């Protein structure tokens, strides 16, 4: 089936990760699903623990990824939606009020949008900047809660928001990379928000779910309750620390350690083959060494169970939402590919767990290599961008229709004024006879005065 779209329909997601930089180009098709027209992946060598540490190396990676994606899609990229992560990310709660003067009218979407926009003007700590403002819940007249107050009546709206902030210098690094690669950053999005869009169902988010995105440099946690993100946390541990541990303990290169982790590694020691000896070649004429697979599993388990999942368990308890996670845990990101990590997570956190693949809202014919947990953020950024642009277009169309309606209403009134000159009203209803009598008296007086003068 031939794709039907034009270049204006295309949206771009850019994931600047610790291990890879991914650019994904796509659009929403006539069936409501997202198609991919091009994608590019390059090695990331300028990012550590989710934060840019070398601008030049990061720019080179973005340009390589961008060039591959452009070649696939046969377009030139100018605007992108980019993600942000790192341990500098903080979240806090903020409550804001709106006192309505037109309280006889239903609450409008414009009022809710303006209420949220005002939060972006809140003064935060020096050196920090607001990344996102996420509505948690609304309270009408301090009496009733509402997930969506548009259309309701009330004098006062109180909304609790999750305020996501980050270090201004880290945000500026991303903006600098955008300028150096001649890319316009439409929006900078918190990465776990994007990952959630790609691999969580609406039912899971309504019932309560914790998404755990294990990347190369960080592990991101985001909790959804009643369909809304209510808690986020970035943990400065990811898959790279496991690779580093294997390299350090076994005295081998990081590249070799990564290969061993992928091929022979497991998170559960009992699942390893203790009779299997892994032979590892060494450089400079040194004799190869042999490592027991069970020993490799012990190294991996110490990091995953003791630190990564341990930190996630602590944060979920601190959030206060532990008992509301009816849909349990969803693991995504490159770390979700570790063997038996689902079983280990289920054991440590004592909650049902599944692996999250980026398939929510995407067509079945997206490239096979993108159907992996490690691309949840990149595809989520693309989906976020598509939904944002659809919302902006619908809002602009509504405003145009509203303006057109005002102009049309004014034109009709003027035409009516020309056709119907003012006169004493002849009101209908039960008082029509009374007003008919007054009209007759009015006409008699006018006639009498005309005769006099």
C-alpha positions in Angstrom: 0.0 0.0 0.0 1.5 3.4 -1.0 2.0 5.9 1.8 -0.1 9.1 1.4 1.4 12.0 3.2 3.2 15.3 2.5 6.4 16.6 4.1 4.3 18.9 6.4 2.8 15.8 8.0 6.2 14.6 9.1 7.4 14.9 12.7 10.8 14.1 14.1 11.8 12.6 17.5 15.5 12.9 18.7 16.7 10.8 21.6 20.2 11.8 22.8 21.1 8.9 25.0 24.2 7.7 26.8 24.9 4.8 24.5 23.1 5.8 21.3 21.6 8.8 19.5 18.4 8.0 17.6 16.5 10.1 15.1 13.0 8.9 14.0 10.8 10.4 11.4 7.1 9.6 11.0 3.5 10.6 10.6 0.0 9.5 11.6 -1.7 7.6 8.8 -5.4 7.6 7.8 -6.0 4.7 10.1 -4.8 6.7 13.1 -1.6 4.8 13.5 1.9 6.1 13.3 4.1 5.1 10.3 7.9 5.5 10.3 9.4 6.9 7.1 13.0 7.1 8.2 15.3 6.5 11.2 19.0 6.8 12.0 21.1 5.5 14.9 24.7 6.5 15.8 27.0 5.7 18.7 26.8 8.3 21.5 30.3 9.2 22.9 29.6 12.7 24.4 27.0 11.8 27.0 27.5 10.3 30.5 24.7 9.4 33.0 22.1 11.0 30.6 23.9 14.4 30.6 25.9 15.9 27.8 29.6 16.2 28.8 31.2 16.8 25.4 29.3 19.1 23.0 31.4 18.4 19.9 31.1 14.6 20.2 27.4 14.9 20.8 26.9 17.1 17.8 28.8 14.6 15.6 26.5 11.8 16.8 23.4 13.9 16.1 24.6 14.8 12.6 25.3 11.1 11.8 22.0 9.9 13.1 20.2 12.8 11.3 21.9 12.1 8.0 20.9 8.4 8.0 17.3 9.3 8.9 17.1 11.9 6.2 18.5 9.5 3.6 15.8 6.9 4.5 12.9 9.4 4.4 14.3 11.5 1.5 13.6 14.8 3.4 15.6 17.5 5.1 15.0 17.7 8.9 14.6 21.1 10.5 12.3 20.7 13.5 12.6 18.1 16.2 11.2 17.0 19.6 14.1 16.1 21.8 14.2 14.3 25.2 16.0 15.2 28.4 17.1 13.0 31.3 19.9 12.9 33.9 20.1 13.0 37.7 19.8 16.8 37.7 16.0 16.4 37.0 13.8 17.2 40.0 10.1 17.0 40.6 7.9 18.8 43.2 4.2 19.5 43.8 2.7 22.9 43.2 -0.9 24.1 43.8 -2.5 26.9 41.8 -5.9 28.6 41.9 -8.2 30.2 39.5 -11.1 32.4 40.7 -13.7 32.7 38.0 -15.7 35.9 37.3 -17.9 34.3 34.6 -18.9 31.5 36.9 -22.3 31.0 35.2 -20.5 29.7 32.1 -19.0 26.2 31.9 -15.2 25.9 32.5 -13.4 26.2 29.2 -10.3 24.5 27.9 -8.7 28.0 27.5 -9.1 28.6 31.2 -7.4 25.3 32.0 -4.6 26.0 29.5 -4.0 29.5 30.9 -3.9 28.1 34.4 -1.1 25.7 33.4 0.8 28.3 31.4 0.9 30.6 34.5 2.9 27.9 36.3 5.8 28.3 33.8 6.3 31.8 35.3 6.9 30.4 38.8 10.2 31.3 40.3 12.4 28.2 40.8 15.8 27.8 42.5 18.7 29.7 41.0 20.4 27.8 38.2 17.2 25.7 37.5 14.6 25.9 34.8 11.1 24.5 34.4 11.0 21.6 31.9 7.4 20.6 32.2 4.2 21.2 34.2 2.0 18.1 34.6 -1.5 18.4 36.0 -2.3 15.9 38.8 -5.9 16.6 39.8 -8.4 19.4 39.9 -10.7 20.5 42.8 -13.8 22.5 42.0 -15.0 24.9 44.7 -12.9 22.9 47.3 -15.6 20.3 47.2 -15.4 17.9 44.3 -12.4 16.4 42.5 -12.4 16.1 38.7 -9.9 14.6 36.3 -11.2 16.9 33.5 -13.1 20.0 34.7 -13.8 21.4 31.2 -17.6 21.8 30.9 -18.3 21.8 34.6 -19.6 24.8 36.6 -17.7 26.4 39.5 -16.4 29.6 41.1 -12.9 28.4 41.9 -10.6 25.8 40.3 -7.7 24.4 42.3 -5.1 22.3 40.5 -2.2 20.4 41.8 0.7 20.1 39.4 3.9 18.1 39.2 6.6 20.7 38.5 9.6 19.1 36.6 12.8 21.2 36.8 16.4 20.7 35.6 19.7 22.5 35.7 19.6 25.4 33.3 23.2 24.7 32.1 22.1 21.1 31.1 19.1 22.4 29.2 21.4 25.0 27.5 23.7 22.2 26.4 20.8 20.6 24.5 19.9 23.9 22.9 23.5 24.5 21.9 23.6 21.1 20.2 20.4 22.1 18.4 22.0 25.3 17.1 25.2 23.6 16.0 23.2 21.0 14.1 20.9 23.7 12.6 17.9 22.0 14.2 14.9 23.9 15.7 13.9 22.3 19.0 10.2 22.5 19.1 10.0 21.2 22.6 12.3 19.5 25.2 10.4 16.6 26.8 11.1 14.5 29.9 12.2 11.2 28.6 10.1 8.9 30.8 7.0 10.8 29.7 7.9 9.9 26.1 8.6 6.3 26.9 5.3 6.0 28.6 3.5 7.2 25.5 5.1 4.4 23.4 4.7 1.4 25.6 1.9 1.9 28.1 -1.8 1.3 27.4 -4.5 3.8 28.6 -6.0 1.1 30.8 -2.6 0.5 32.6 -2.3 4.2 33.2 -5.8 4.5 34.6 -5.4 1.5 36.9 -2.0 2.6 38.1 1.4 1.5 36.8 5.1 2.2 37.3 7.2 2.5 34.2 10.9 1.7 34.7 13.1 2.8 31.8 16.6 1.3 32.2 18.9 3.2 29.9 22.7 3.1 29.5 23.4 5.9 31.9 20.2 6.3 34.0 17.1 4.5 35.1 14.0 6.6 34.9 10.9 5.9 37.0 7.4 7.4 36.3 4.2 6.5 38.0 0.8 6.9 36.4 -2.4 7.0 38.5 -5.9 7.6 37.0 -4.3 8.2 33.6 -2.0 11.0 34.8 1.8 11.0 35.7 2.0 11.7 39.4 5.6 10.9 40.3 8.9 10.8 38.5 12.5 10.1 39.5 15.8 9.7 37.7 18.3 7.3 39.2 22.0 7.7 38.2 22.5 4.0 37.4 22.0 2.2 34.2 23.2 -0.6 32.0 26.7 0.9 31.6 27.6 0.4 35.3 27.0 -3.4 34.8 29.3 -3.4 31.8 31.9 -1.4 33.8 31.7 -3.9 36.7 32.3 -6.9 34.4 35.2 -5.1 32.8 36.8 -4.2 36.1 36.4 -7.6 37.8 37.4 -9.6 34.8 40.2 -7.2 33.7 38.8 -6.9 30.1 37.8 -4.1 27.8 34.4 -2.5 28.1 33.6 -3.6 24.5 34.3 -7.2 25.4 32.4 -6.8 28.7 29.4 -5.5 26.9 29.4 -8.5 24.5 29.7 -11.0 27.4 26.8 -9.3 29.2 24.6 -9.6 26.2 25.5 -13.1 25.2 26.1 -14.9 28.5 24.7 -12.6 31.2 21.6 -13.1 33.4 20.2 -11.3 36.4 19.3 -14.4 38.3 22.3 -16.5 39.5 20.3 -19.7 39.7 19.4 -19.4 36.0 23.1 -19.4 34.9 25.0 -22.4 33.7 27.7 -23.0 36.3 29.3 -25.6 34.2 29.8 -23.2 31.3 33.3 -21.6 31.1 33.4 -18.5 28.9 36.7 -18.1 27.0 37.7 -14.4 26.6 40.5 -13.5 24.2 43.0 -10.9 25.4 45.2 -8.4 23.6 49.0 -8.0 23.2 49.7 -11.7 23.0 48.3 -12.5 26.4 46.7 -15.8 27.1 42.9 -15.9 26.9 41.1 -16.3 30.2 38.1 -18.3 31.2 35.3 -17.0 33.3 32.5 -19.1 34.8 29.0 -18.0 33.6 27.8 -18.3 37.2 30.4 -15.7 38.2 29.3 -13.3 35.5 25.7 -13.7 36.8 26.8 -12.8 40.4 28.4 -9.6 39.1 25.3 -8.6 37.2 22.9 -9.6 40.0 24.8 -7.5 42.6 24.2 -4.3 40.5 20.7 -5.0 39.3 19.1 -6.4 42.4 21.1 -4.7 45.0 21.2 -1.2 43.5 19.0 -0.5 40.5 15.9 -2.4 41.5 16.6 -1.6 45.2 16.5 2.1 44.4 13.3 1.7 42.3 11.7 -0.2 45.2 12.7 2.6 47.6 11.3 5.3 45.3 8.0 3.6 44.8 7.6 3.3 48.6 8.5 7.0 49.0 6.0 8.0 46.4 3.1 6.8 48.5 1.5 5.1 45.5 2.7 1.6 46.1 -0.8 0.2 46.8 -2.4 1.9 43.8 -0.3 0.2 41.2 -2.9 -2.3 40.1 -1.1 -2.8 36.7 2.2 -3.4 38.4 5.6 -2.7 36.7 6.5 -2.2 33.1 10.2 -2.5 32.2 11.6 -0.8 29.1 14.8 0.7 27.8 17.9 -1.2 26.7 18.3 -2.7 30.2 15.0 -4.5 29.8 16.8 -6.9 27.4 18.9 -8.4 30.3 17.9 -12.0 30.6 15.5 -12.8 33.4 15.2 -9.2 34.6 11.4 -9.5 34.5 11.4 -12.4 36.9 13.9 -10.7 39.2 12.0 -7.4 39.2 8.8 -9.3 40.0 10.6 -11.0 42.9 12.2 -7.9 44.4 9.2 -5.5 44.0 6.6 -8.2 44.7 4.4 -6.9 41.8 3.4 -8.2 38.4 5.9 -7.2 35.8 6.1 -7.2 32.0 8.6 -6.0 29.4 7.4 -2.8 27.6 7.8 -2.7 23.8 7.2 0.5 21.9 4.0 -0.6 20.1 1.2 1.6 21.5 -0.2 3.5 18.5 2.3 2.4 16.0 1.6 0.5 12.8 2.7 -3.1 12.4 5.1 -2.4 9.6 7.5 -0.2 11.4 11.1 -1.4 11.0 11.9 -4.5 13.0 15.0 -3.0 14.6 12.8 -0.3 16.2 10.5 -2.8 17.9 12.8 -3.0 20.9 12.6 -1.6 24.4 15.7 0.5 23.7 13.8 2.6 21.2 10.8 3.4 23.5 12.1 6.9 24.2 12.8 7.8 20.6 9.4 6.5 19.3 7.7 8.1 22.3 9.2 11.5 21.4 7.9 11.1 17.9 4.4 10.2 19.2 4.5 13.2 21.6 5.4 15.5 18.7 2.6 14.2 16.5 0.0 14.6 19.3 1.3 18.1 20.1 1.1 19.3 16.5 -2.4 17.8 16.1 -3.5 19.6 19.3 -2.0 22.9 18.0 -3.7 22.5 14.7 -7.1 21.8 16.2 -6.7 24.7 18.6 -5.8 27.0 15.7 -8.8 25.7 13.6 -11.1 26.3 16.6 -9.9 29.9 17.0 -10.3 30.5 13.3 -13.8 29.2 13.4 -14.6 31.2 16.4 -13.2 34.4 14.8 -15.2 33.6 11.6 -18.3 33.1 13.7 -17.8 36.5 15.4 -17.4 38.2 12.0 -20.4 36.4 10.6 -22.5 37.3 13.6 -21.5 41.0 13.3 -22.3 41.0 9.6 -25.8 39.5 10.2 -26.5 42.1 12.8 -25.6 45.0 10.6 -27.7 43.6 7.8 -30.6 43.3 10.2 -30.1 46.9 11.3 -30.4 48.1 7.7 -33.5 46.0 7.0 -35.3 46.5 10.3 -35.3 50.1 11.7 -35.9 50.5 15.4 -39.5 50.4 16.6 -41.5 49.9 19.7 -41.2 46.1 20.5 -44.1 43.8 20.1 -43.2 41.2 22.7 -44.7 37.7 22.5 -45.8 35.4 25.2 -48.4 35.9 27.8 -48.0 39.7 27.8 -48.4 40.2 24.1 -51.9 41.7 24.4 -50.6 44.3 26.9 -47.8 45.4 24.6 -50.3 45.4 21.6 -52.5 47.9 23.5 -49.5 50.2 24.2 -48.5 50.1 20.5 -52.0 51.3 19.5 -51.8 54.2 22.0 -48.4 55.0 20.7 -49.6 55.1 17.1 -52.7 57.3 18.0 -50.5 59.9 19.8 -48.1 60.1 16.9 -51.1 60.7 14.5 -52.6 63.3 16.8 -49.4 65.2 17.1 -49.0 65.2 13.3 -52.4 66.8 12.9 -51.6 69.5 15.5 -48.3 70.5 13.8 
